[in-house]
Amino acid sequence: MAGKKKPLVVITRKLPDPVETRMRELFDARLNVEDRPMTQPELVAAVKEADVLVPTVTDQIDAALIAQAGDNLKLIANFGNGVDKIDVAAAAKRGITVTNTPNVLTEDTADMTMALMLAVPRRLAEGANVLTGDKKWAGWSPTWMLGRRIWGKRLGIVGMGRIGTAVARRAKAFGLSIHYHNRHRVLPEVEDGLEATYWESLDQMLARMDIISVNCPSTPATFHLLSARRLALLQPTAYVVNTARGDIIDEEALVKLIQDGKIAGAGLDVYEHEPALNGKLLKLAAKNKVVLLPHMGSATLEGRIDMGEKVIINIRAFVDGHRPPDRVLPLRT
Ligand code: 8YV
């Protein structure tokens, strides 16, 4: 990246127009206007040539890919918060910096978490389908479309980081009592403000909650954190919501427990093998036991523009020789 030459920035997916316009002004930006996900060979070609790669959650930036990077590649500026698809340690070994886009998608993702938290117990999708379905609506009845009340129930948040805390703030206003499990207890003032109860034991928390919300990152330590054994601790009336990453939950086990009536239902935005979907989940959706969204927790125009802005700031800072604000360090093992 020597001299005044603009850095070659390869962006793997189509980004909002204002972001792409700014990137073209600032960088030698190679855009993906058709938004066709790049194949692995195309990604290899990109990392061989680029000074900066801007991937998203749909790209697998593993050690094998990083090993093929050209000497120019010095920065992977992820368009997204979660870096579970990037081998950050392999990048660090090759002297490649990794950045992400925290904070700007917190509130949107928390909103969608609340939407999913309401969707299954209050039969939202099912109710909406009544009016647009084949049969004519017969009208209101006192015993029809009864769901379960949210107010006064216990919410267990797994992962009390930025998004978990934003979920807790909203949930408190919905009359839920806040419980959480996290690697570290949060500051007393945060806990007090939320009237939150900390559970050191995830097992014990799971056994006592009405709703579980998964809000931790996907790391080797959180893979199947909600394992078959742990999911079996949930009450038969409990709901599970996941807007984090699919592989934090043993999806097969979750499906089985819902099928068997051992858990009441789930609201999911993320899947273990996405974009592939477990057919059994689709069957449960048809029976209104689960509400499924296609990974759209942070999908607002404002959020995507803010994410793009963060990517640009990270690239600019890096290219100008500063430490980029959202640098991601390899996990300590
Ligand atoms: C993004 C997300 O849409 O940022 C994340 O971690 O899960 C999503 O909300 C996606 O990652 C963009 O790459």
Boltz pocket constraint, residues with backbone or C-beta under 6 A from the ligand:
constraints:
  - pocket:
      binder: B
      contacts: [[A, 55], [A, 56], [A, 57], [A, 58], [A, 79], [A, 80], [A, 81], [A, 82], [A, 83], [A, 101], [A, 105], [A, 243], [A, 244], [A, 295], [A, 297], [A, 298], [A, 299]]
      max_distance: 6.0
